[in-house]
Amino acid sequence: MRLHSLKRAVLDRVFLAVTASATLALLAVGAFIVAISAVESFPVIAALGPALFIEPPGLPGGEFGGLGPVLVSTAVIVSLGVLVGSLIGVPVGILMSECRGSWLARAADAALQAISEIPSVVVGLVVFVVLVLPMRTPSAIAAAVSLCITALPYIAAQTRESLAAIPLSYREAAFSLGLPRWKAVLRLLVPMNARGVATAVLLGGARALGETAPVLFTAGAAFSAFYGLIGPSSTLSLLIFYFAPSPYENWRRLAWAAVLLLVALTIVLSSAVRRLSRGVKM
Amino acid sequence: MKPDLLRASGSRRNALATHMRAKPDPLLLILAPSAIALLAISAAIAAVLVTGSLDTWIHEGPGFLASSEWSPSEERRGTYRVLAPLAGTLVVAGIASAIAAYLAVAVAVYLHEYAPRRVREVVEPSLYSIAALPTVVFGMWGLSTVAPLVRQSGLASLCARGSPTGQSFFTAGLVVGLMIAPYAAAVVSEAYRAVPFTYVEALYSLGAKGFERARVILGMVKGSLLAAAVLSFGRAAGETTVVTLTVGNAVNMPFCLFEPGHTVSSLIASQFGNAYLYPGMESALLAAALVMVLVSSASTTLGLKLARAAIKRARGGEA
């Protein structure tokens, strides 16, 4: 009997050790990525300071240079993509929540599901065939379209979830005012849920910012200047993808600086999303 | 307004037609353009993949998936067959989903059975943040840290053509597995949480220790373990950025895990940019993309179905 309980106690400790070390390993990966990007990019940050956000990347093997033009193109591409993605995604989310039974809502639901399951590199291929080939150049517009398609399912799903979280009593009150249904939904329920819609847009932004595969063939790789909407462009994540395997130390360090920036932006955005979405439940 | 009432009389299509003619819901009309834009986008994606790859299906037939000859030519149509990258995709996704599923179960058990509340309140949001990190960040980490570790481990000498840089099927699977583990852990955790509290109470009142409680509850949510593995497989099969940076990019059958190779996604990422130079290659890559979409979507659909069923089952207990 004593032996049996000893065996149980030992097994319990073993289980604790195994599961805790697995959890620790995952946390360590995250912590290591943050730490190494800070360490590796330190020389860049120390050398440039705020000029990191202004100067273009240096020549291979030369000075570090900065991320200026890449940040401009990233901001333009991501905001354009999320803007268009929201113009489509938010109404679709409202449709899926408020006209639940209609055939259009069901079709939209199926389409969203399909798009969200497609590997994001395939979105890039399709936009390449549809936009880049006819335009004869990769462009900021093509990249924005790719990111718009990638962010769309997240924006629509989050909008639908946040509307669905409005308590029944609020709905009853809105409908009991005698307004037609479209007014009750668009003038009362949606504005009441402005926070939920903002969360959806932010979530879409966070997704779009981090994606690399969709812009691989659509953005081009113009890191040294911003050439307008229909000229070749780039994004932060694309710069990392191109500079990471580079043999030049200055480019690799610049990629680490971009990693640090991207990690910081993602953590800020995703914690904002989490804080906002927690507040939705009224 | 009341489609159900109308639908009850007459056939379904008639009712729908009457309904639409009689009372177009203004809300539906206002929201329709966006929904139609969405439907057009998904139709365009399907159309491009199918029409773009038609040429390859006609030229290569089933041989496209049955051999690994990849010989581009600028003068005439080269031969493009994707057995090796397709096998690579399955192997890398298999490694990744095994790692992710193991870690997911361990994390769920630790957080629910062993971790003090304070620890859990710190660990859970941290895992959420790690899951939100961009994939390219993991790619850079895999390339700069994991691949050199694999190289130094000397495991490459187990293979005839072991990778001299450490970039290999195994490296890609490992990095992708670590990357998606927090997501898999969330799938298992959600089912774990759905188990009614009375069961947990009953286990405690029997004096069950942590691993005994875990064994009973994991038995109740075993569907979610499968769901986590299948969902991870689907995500890993479509993963591009990390894999392209860590798999080594060589057309090579995955007979030995420490050799460099290709997956369908890394083949696309590394070849599509120049594909217009080689007649037939663009179509072959679109055909490969179509196959990848089918593999990845099928496992994601199946995984989501399993995950929902697992939560429902956990809520209702064993019955």
Chai-1 contact restraints between the chains, C-beta under 6 A:
chainA,res_idxA,chainB,res_idxB,connection_type,confidence,min_distance_angstrom,max_distance_angstrom,comment,restraint_id
A,R8,B,K209,contact,1.0,0.0,6.0,A-B,restraint_1
A,L11,B,F211,contact,1.0,0.0,6.0,A-B,restraint_2
A,D12,B,K209,contact,1.0,0.0,6.0,A-B,restraint_3
A,D12,B,G210,contact,1.0,0.0,6.0,A-B,restraint_4
A,D12,B,F211,contact,1.0,0.0,6.0,A-B,restraint_5
A,F15,B,F211,contact,1.0,0.0,6.0,A-B,restraint_6
A,L16,B,Y114,contact,1.0,0.0,6.0,A-B,restraint_7
A,T19,B,A106,contact,1.0,0.0,6.0,A-B,restraint_8
A,T19,B,V109,contact,1.0,0.0,6.0,A-B,restraint_9
A,T19,B,Y110,contact,1.0,0.0,6.0,A-B,restraint_10
A,A20,B,Y110,contact,1.0,0.0,6.0,A-B,restraint_11
A,A22,B,L103,contact,1.0,0.0,6.0,A-B,restraint_12
A,A22,B,A106,contact,1.0,0.0,6.0,A-B,restraint_13
A,T23,B,V107,contact,1.0,0.0,6.0,A-B,restraint_14
A,T23,B,Y110,contact,1.0,0.0,6.0,A-B,restraint_15
A,L26,B,A181,contact,1.0,0.0,6.0,A-B,restraint_16
A,L27,B,S126,contact,1.0,0.0,6.0,A-B,restraint_17
A,V29,B,L178,contact,1.0,0.0,6.0,A-B,restraint_18
A,G30,B,I130,contact,1.0,0.0,6.0,A-B,restraint_19
A,I33,B,W141,contact,1.0,0.0,6.0,A-B,restraint_20
A,I88,B,S34,contact,1.0,0.0,6.0,A-B,restraint_21
A,I88,B,A37,contact,1.0,0.0,6.0,A-B,restraint_22
A,I88,B,L38,contact,1.0,0.0,6.0,A-B,restraint_23
A,P91,B,L31,contact,1.0,0.0,6.0,A-B,restraint_24
A,P91,B,S34,contact,1.0,0.0,6.0,A-B,restraint_25
A,V92,B,S34,contact,1.0,0.0,6.0,A-B,restraint_26
A,V92,B,A35,contact,1.0,0.0,6.0,A-B,restraint_27
A,V92,B,L38,contact,1.0,0.0,6.0,A-B,restraint_28
A,I94,B,L31,contact,1.0,0.0,6.0,A-B,restraint_29
A,L95,B,L31,contact,1.0,0.0,6.0,A-B,restraint_30
A,L95,B,A35,contact,1.0,0.0,6.0,A-B,restraint_31
A,C99,B,L28,contact,1.0,0.0,6.0,A-B,restraint_32
A,S102,B,L28,contact,1.0,0.0,6.0,A-B,restraint_33
A,L104,B,A35,contact,1.0,0.0,6.0,A-B,restraint_34
A,A108,B,A35,contact,1.0,0.0,6.0,A-B,restraint_35
A,A108,B,L38,contact,1.0,0.0,6.0,A-B,restraint_36
A,A111,B,L38,contact,1.0,0.0,6.0,A-B,restraint_37
A,A111,B,L39,contact,1.0,0.0,6.0,A-B,restraint_38
A,A111,B,S42,contact,1.0,0.0,6.0,A-B,restraint_39
A,A114,B,S42,contact,1.0,0.0,6.0,A-B,restraint_40
A,I115,B,S42,contact,1.0,0.0,6.0,A-B,restraint_41
A,E117,B,S297,contact,1.0,0.0,6.0,A-B,restraint_42
A,E117,B,T300,contact,1.0,0.0,6.0,A-B,restraint_43
A,I118,B,V293,contact,1.0,0.0,6.0,A-B,restraint_44
A,P119,B,G238,contact,1.0,0.0,6.0,A-B,restraint_45
A,P119,B,S296,contact,1.0,0.0,6.0,A-B,restraint_46
A,V121,B,T240,contact,1.0,0.0,6.0,A-B,restraint_47
A,V121,B,S265,contact,1.0,0.0,6.0,A-B,restraint_48
A,V121,B,I268,contact,1.0,0.0,6.0,A-B,restraint_49
A,V122,B,A289,contact,1.0,0.0,6.0,A-B,restraint_50
A,V122,B,V293,contact,1.0,0.0,6.0,A-B,restraint_51
A,L125,B,A289,contact,1.0,0.0,6.0,A-B,restraint_52
A,V126,B,I45,contact,1.0,0.0,6.0,A-B,restraint_53
A,V126,B,V48,contact,1.0,0.0,6.0,A-B,restraint_54
A,V129,B,V48,contact,1.0,0.0,6.0,A-B,restraint_55
A,R181,B,L27,contact,1.0,0.0,6.0,A-B,restraint_56
A,W182,B,P26,contact,1.0,0.0,6.0,A-B,restraint_57
A,W182,B,L27,contact,1.0,0.0,6.0,A-B,restraint_58
A,V185,B,L27,contact,1.0,0.0,6.0,A-B,restraint_59
A,G210,B,P134,contact,1.0,0.0,6.0,A-B,restraint_60
A,T212,B,V136,contact,1.0,0.0,6.0,A-B,restraint_61
A,T212,B,T241,contact,1.0,0.0,6.0,A-B,restraint_62
A,A213,B,T240,contact,1.0,0.0,6.0,A-B,restraint_63
A,A213,B,T241,contact,1.0,0.0,6.0,A-B,restraint_64
A,L216,B,A269,contact,1.0,0.0,6.0,A-B,restraint_65
A,F217,B,F272,contact,1.0,0.0,6.0,A-B,restraint_66
A,S237,B,P134,contact,1.0,0.0,6.0,A-B,restraint_67
A,S237,B,V136,contact,1.0,0.0,6.0,A-B,restraint_68
A,I240,B,V136,contact,1.0,0.0,6.0,A-B,restraint_69
A,I240,B,M140,contact,1.0,0.0,6.0,A-B,restraint_70
A,F241,B,V136,contact,1.0,0.0,6.0,A-B,restraint_71
A,A244,B,M140,contact,1.0,0.0,6.0,A-B,restraint_72
A,A244,B,L143,contact,1.0,0.0,6.0,A-B,restraint_73
A,V259,B,V137,contact,1.0,0.0,6.0,A-B,restraint_74
A,V259,B,M140,contact,1.0,0.0,6.0,A-B,restraint_75
A,L262,B,P134,contact,1.0,0.0,6.0,A-B,restraint_76
A,T266,B,A132,contact,1.0,0.0,6.0,A-B,restraint_77
A,T266,B,L133,contact,1.0,0.0,6.0,A-B,restraint_78
A,I267,B,S129,contact,1.0,0.0,6.0,A-B,restraint_79
A,S270,B,A132,contact,1.0,0.0,6.0,A-B,restraint_80
